[in-house]
Amino acid sequence: MGCGSSVSPPLKKLDPAKFAKVFEKEKVTEIAWLNEEKCLLISEEQVEEENPPTREEDPWYKPPLKVSVEVYDVKSKELKLLSSMVCKFDPCGGHIAASADGQMYAVGVGKEVRVFKADGSETSKMNAYSNDSTSVSTMSFSPDGKHILVGSSNGGRKVAVMTVDGTEVYTCPIDDNYKFKVGLHWMDDKTVMILSNGCAAFHDISSKSECGKWWGPPKGASDYTHSMNPEGMRFMKTGRAYLAHKDDGQLFLLKPGGAKFKVLETFKLHDKDFGMNCGTKFAVLSDEQTVIYERPNGSNHMDPVPDHFEANVLASGGKSELSRGDAKLTRVEMLELNVSESVLATVDQEGAKLYSLGYKAEPAQGK
């Protein structure tokens, strides 16, 4: 695993006046960028059956879900249905991931993972789990697009590495103490990182073995067991990573090396407790200085959701507000930038919203 570049990328400047919502769709639960211009949207709706069981016949009955995948083209402004499927598993929410080259995407529904070409034609279908109570909760393609890393945070709670044609390569359980949520990242084509609450475990899929654990900055597992949230880690193109502390406004800049990370810098985004909102969802521009996030409202969860995102330039501490431009404001669940960082895709409890950033580049500045 490389250590990343020591040269700071050029600083980018966001213009709040140019930040604007350009698209929205209700009932979207996850998004993934297929390429620079196309954003995948996954949505769910209940399917009414002709003769559903009565409560006496099946007190746990839930209607099936129809899971649909659409693609929105930010250039042509066209929305197109790519694929859909009906799921009878419980829990059965749909999850989506795209390959780095934009040629494939995968949909996880219940125990199944289905792989599609970019045009929506299905190429393979696989059962990732045999345990009745285990379902797919997250996925990630390897950099070369040959493997899919599949994680589950319920039931059997394990991670599986599959080839894109459905062959199982490696499976490993998640430590019993750290399996509330699961995040996955490929350090390279052969080394994967499994991030759960409080622990980052590294696995070599060639030797099919764990090659190390990292307990989080800076004092170890005893203090940070519940402070590392899988949703709060972002890897940069230089190889470095940002990790947001779950319980306060700290943000750590990390340098990977072996089966661990070194803390390069620590920043303070704000002074409010993330609390139950788990406000670790954020995006970082390629300058590795500009962080976009939703400011949490601390312990008072009845406070209104902020009507803006905050952009924080870490080196200078400068902050600006980016208007969400929406009357229906709910907590953000995902923030994902496209490759050029011209569009920010978000998911909240209402659905998906895409925003144009409208930034301009500036010369590199020293730290």
NORSULRA-V381835 format. One line per field, one symbol per residue. phi: phi as a letter, one per 40 degrees, with the letter a starting at -180 (. if undefined). A space follows every 50 residues. Layout:
# NORSULRA-V381835
phi = ???
This chain:
# NORSULRA-V381835
phi = .ccgcccccdcbbcbdcccacbaaacgcbabaccadbbbcbbbbacbccc bccccccacbcbccbcbbbbbbccccgbbbccaaabbbcacbdcbaabcc cgcaabbbbgccbbbbcccgccbaaaccbbcccbbcbaaaccdcgcbbcb bbbbfcfabbbbccchccbabaccddcbbcbbbbaccacbbbbbbbchab bbbccccfacbibbcgcbbhcccbdbbbbdcbbbcbccgcabbcccbacc bbcbbcagcabbccabbbcabbccfccfcccabbcccfbcbbacccbgcc cccccdcacbbbcccbgcbabbccfaccbbccbabbccdcgcbbcbbbcc ibbbbccgcbcbdcbcc
